[in-house]
Amino acid sequence: MGYWLGVVETLSIQEAAELLGVTASAVLQRVSSGSLPGRRVDRDWRLLRPASKRLVTPRD
């Protein structure tokens, strides 16, 4: 699961992929292009959970 960075929860590429219902490579591609906000921390990408959740559309 994500960990806390200050007071904002962050997600790994894999965690964001699971949340968004897409592959990890799709998330990595969007982060690399800048269409999904994220930051590199050492060798890993971290995404803000609130920013990722806004991209999820409700399913009926």
Residue pairs with C-beta under 8 A, 6 or more apart in sequence:
1 15
2 9
2 10
2 11
2 12
2 15
2 49
3 9
3 10
4 10
5 46
8 48
8 49
8 50
9 48
9 49
9 50
10 46
10 47
10 48
10 49
11 19
11 46
11 47
11 48
11 49
11 52
12 44
12 45
12 46
12 47
13 24
13 27
13 28
13 31
13 44
13 45
13 47
14 24
16 27
16 36
16 47
16 52
17 23
17 24
17 26
17 27
19 49
19 52
19 53
19 56
20 27
20 52
20 55
20 56
21 56
27 36
27 47
28 45
30 36
31 37
31 38
31 45
31 47
36 47
36 51
36 52
36 55
37 47
37 48
37 51
38 45
38 46
38 47
38 48
39 45
39 46
40 46
